[in-house]
Amino acid sequence: MQDALGGVQTVLVLGGASEIALATLRKLIAQRTRTVVLAARAPDALVSVVDELRQLGATRVETVRFDATDTASHEAFVDDVVDRVGDIDLALLAWGVLGDQAEAERHSAAATEIATVNYLGAVSVGVPLAARLREQGHGLIVALSSVAGERARGSNFIYGSSKAGFDAFFQGLGDSLVGTGVRVMIVRPGFVHTKMTEGLEPAPLATTPEAVADAIVRGIERGSEVIWVPSVMRFVMSGLRHVPRALFRKLPV
Ligand SMILES: NC(=O)c1ccc[n+]([C@@H]2O[C@H](COP(=O)([O-])OP(=O)(O)OC[C@H]3O[C@@H](n4cnc5c(N)ncnc54)[C@H](OP(=O)(O)O)[C@@H]3O)[C@@H](O)[C@H]2O)c1
């Protein structure tokens, strides 16, 4: 439930071990968040995270199993979370895989795994989640998209296309929820130093999970609908979107 000042008290994180999500939780708990549900593929591996969040001031931290590919379980998963903790003020959608593009270009199983985790899983859990938030009449969905979805690159188009689908889904969902009390905020980071990008050459304007978390908290306070991290990415991607394809192919992006 939100407190009397409208602060975020209860947070559900899908992708409970995401470094961006954990950086965001640290900041939210420093404000008013007291109840956290971490939903992850391996909830038992989150013991030290649970301890840390409790030490920071969360009074209730629960872990539940969530696998984005297990689409048949998603409606029951959402019901179970709401039965456990009641109203959800903020759902942070932070799971995802970058995948191995070279492998995915050769094997459809690798390509469909990326699409299933990042896009199909989002549609599958996004629908019952939005339905429950609509019923409670308030709540915010923060959806971690990516600049990669703004214009797919030849070197990363399988991940990029999955994020484009994810992004479009949450844009449309946000529009469909206008007037219900529920909102969607889409987050489009560039390259972030996390375990997802470990070992990769950092892209220009690379940033940190803490910077993304700061931007998310600021976006929540401002009631933003879309945020870019760093914010200059808005202008970079707006330019790149219109670069002629023949030239775009030659850019080192
Ligand atoms: N890092 C970047 O450069 C960057 C840039 C733009 C957008 N993003 C997006 O930001 C979000 C968070 O990424 P991050 O950088 O924080 O990476 P991260 O630390 O690797 O977190 C991603 C999480 O997704 C979880 N996950 C993977 N497959 C899953 C599945 N089938 N079901 C449920 N959970 C699954 C992973 O769980 P396990 O711990 O079980 O592996 C991991 O905890 C992702 O959506 C990512 O696409 C990241």
The ligand as a Gaussian input file, in Angstrom:
#p B3LYP/6-31G(d) Opt

LIG

0 1
 N       23.076000      -3.848000     -18.682000
 C       22.766000      -3.136000     -19.751000
 O       23.641000      -2.633000     -20.497000
 C       21.324000      -2.853000     -20.072000
 C       21.046000      -1.840000     -20.997000
 C       19.725000      -1.572000     -21.343000
 C       18.715000      -2.314000     -20.766000
 N       19.016000      -3.306000     -19.876000
 C       17.896000      -4.084000     -19.340000
 O       17.818000      -3.876000     -17.943000
 C       17.262000      -5.058000     -17.326000
 C       18.138000      -5.432000     -16.146000
 O       19.412000      -5.832000     -16.630000
 P       20.733000      -5.775000     -15.744000
 O       21.713000      -4.946000     -16.501000
 O       20.407000      -5.432000     -14.345000
 O       21.239000      -7.254000     -15.906000
 P       21.387000      -8.461000     -14.895000
 O       22.025000      -8.011000     -13.625000
 O       22.033000      -9.533000     -15.687000
 O       19.878000      -8.846000     -14.567000
 C       19.069000      -9.542000     -15.457000
 C       18.260000     -10.534000     -14.640000
 O       17.354000     -11.209000     -15.518000
 C       17.177000     -12.484000     -14.975000
 N       16.657000     -13.446000     -15.952000
 C       17.269000     -13.918000     -17.063000
 N       16.481000     -14.817000     -17.662000
 C       15.361000     -14.924000     -16.912000
 C       14.191000     -15.699000     -17.011000
 N       13.991000     -16.582000     -17.987000
 N       13.231000     -15.544000     -16.065000
 C       13.413000     -14.681000     -15.041000
 N       14.512000     -13.924000     -14.880000
 C       15.475000     -14.053000     -15.810000
 C       18.562000     -12.893000     -14.498000
 O       18.383000     -13.895000     -13.541000
 P       19.520000     -14.899000     -13.055000
 O       20.163000     -14.157000     -11.929000
 O       18.756000     -16.103000     -12.660000
 O       20.433000     -15.126000     -14.230000
 C       19.116000     -11.599000     -13.971000
 O       18.966000     -11.510000     -12.575000
 C       17.147000      -6.105000     -18.427000
 O       15.835000      -6.111000     -18.934000
 C       18.075000      -5.576000     -19.508000
 O       17.692000      -6.022000     -20.796000
 C       20.287000      -3.583000     -19.493000

